[in-house]
Each structure stands twice: as structure tokens, then as C-alpha cells.
Amino acid sequence: MKKIIAVCGLICTECPAYIAKSKNDNNLRKKTAEEWSKMFNAKIKAKDINCDGCISNSLVLFAHCNECEMRLCAISKKANNCGKCAEYPCKKISDFMAMVPSCKAVLEEERKKK
């Protein structure tokens, strides 16, 4: 499977929501919904665990992806990901990378491809 990189540097193809959708795996949906509900202190249902990837043109995105500020910003700037943006690193992505440091390495690698 081709690796899909989200705007923020997460790897969509490694995300349980993406995997559950692509494999139509209801057990993974249920397990992920339970884990994410606890992790994010939210009520996430198994039916919500579906995503075609952050940069897809599909309407099937996990709920947060639809409202993600970084994704909306990248779309407005026609950047495939933050690493390819002329303003990288901005405050939004810097704050995110502080929480999820693995994304920085991914975006730095993407920036080299620019």
C-alpha cells in the first residue's frame, strides 16, 4: 500500500480509522472507538471510525480531520502537507509537533522533496 502522509505529518495509512475503512474491519472500528473515546475523553462510535486519508478528495474523513485547522490551512494554500508550505514551520504546526514529535521528522523529509 502506498504511504499517505497527512498535512500534519501523521501517516494516514498507519491510522486505525484509515485501515478500518480500507479493510472494512468492524472489530478494528469498535476497538479504536473505545480507545479513542478514553484517550480523548469523547464519545466516539465505531461507525465514526472511517477515513480515506487527510489529503483525499473524499468526503469520508474522521470527524476531527474535517475541522483540522492545519488541513484547512494547507487546502487554502494548495500545499499537500505543512512541510511543503512556504510558511513552514508556523505556530499551528509547531504546537502540534510539540505534542506529536514523530510528525516533525516526516515533515522535514517531505520538505526535502520540495
C-alpha positions as a printed Julia matrix, in Angstrom:
114×3 Matrix{Float64}:
   0.0    0.0    0.0
   1.28   3.45  -0.9
   2.05   5.6    2.14
  -0.3    8.57   2.51
   1.06  11.47   4.55
  -1.39  13.75   6.29
  -1.0   17.5    6.22
   0.4   17.44   9.78
   2.88  14.63   9.16
   0.85  11.76  10.57
   0.88   8.71   8.31
  -2.75   8.18   7.23
  -2.07   4.65   6.02
  -0.97   3.71   9.56
  -4.07   5.24  11.21
  -6.68   2.8   12.56
  -9.53   4.83  11.0
  -7.92   4.59   7.57
  -7.11   0.89   7.99
 -10.62   0.07   9.28
 -12.2    1.82   6.29
  -9.9    0.27   3.71
 -10.33  -3.25   5.15
 -13.96  -2.76   6.22
 -12.92  -4.08   9.66
 -15.73  -3.6   12.15
 -13.71  -5.13  15.01
 -10.97  -2.54  14.48
 -13.61   0.21  14.34
 -15.04  -0.9   17.68
 -11.62  -1.27  19.34
 -10.43   2.1   18.04
 -13.64   3.87  19.08
 -13.21   2.54  22.62
  -9.52   3.52  22.78
 -10.01   6.99  21.3
 -13.06   7.66  23.49
 -10.9    7.08  26.58
  -7.84   8.83  25.15
  -9.68  11.98  24.06
 -12.42  11.92  26.7
 -15.07  11.91  23.98
 -17.92   9.69  22.85
 -16.66   8.17  19.63
 -18.76   5.47  17.99
 -17.47   2.6   15.89
 -19.42   3.93  12.89
 -17.29   7.1   13.1
 -14.03   5.21  12.58
 -13.74   5.69   8.82
 -11.32   7.78   6.81
  -9.93   7.85   3.27
  -6.92   9.94   4.31
  -6.39  13.58   5.11
  -5.45  14.7    1.63
  -8.07  12.69  -0.24
 -10.89  14.42  -2.08
 -13.27  12.01  -0.41
 -15.97  13.14   1.96
 -15.09  10.17   4.18
 -12.81  11.64   6.84
 -12.62  11.08  10.57
 -14.56  13.86  12.33
 -11.51  15.78  13.56
  -9.93  15.72  10.1
 -12.91  17.64   8.71
 -12.28  20.52  11.1
  -8.48  20.32  11.45
  -7.01  23.84  11.23
  -3.79  22.58   9.67
  -5.68  20.65   6.98
  -7.91  23.61   6.16
  -4.87  25.9    6.03
  -2.98  23.54   3.7
  -6.01  23.29   1.41
  -6.26  27.08   1.24
  -2.55  27.3    0.38
  -2.66  24.35  -2.03
   0.05  22.53  -0.05
  -0.02  18.73   0.14
   1.35  18.96   3.67
   2.81  21.53   6.05
   6.37  20.59   5.11
   5.72  21.86   1.59
   4.32  25.2    2.78
   6.39  28.36   2.33
   5.47  29.39   5.89
   6.69  26.15   7.49
   7.04  25.92  10.41
   4.18  28.13  11.55
   2.81  28.27  15.09
   0.0   25.77  14.36
   2.3   23.03  13.12
   4.99  23.83  15.7
   2.47  23.42  18.52
   1.27  20.16  17.0
   4.79  18.81  16.53
   5.49  19.57  20.21
   2.66  17.15  21.07
   3.49  14.61  18.33
   7.26  14.84  17.71
   7.31  11.97  15.2
   5.49  14.23  12.73
   8.42  16.65  12.6
  10.73  14.04  11.04
   8.08  13.16   8.46
   7.51  16.81   7.51
  11.24  17.54   7.38
  11.63  14.63   4.95
   8.73  15.98   2.87
  10.33  19.42   2.87
  13.49  17.95   1.33
  11.36  16.63  -1.55
  10.04  20.15  -2.29
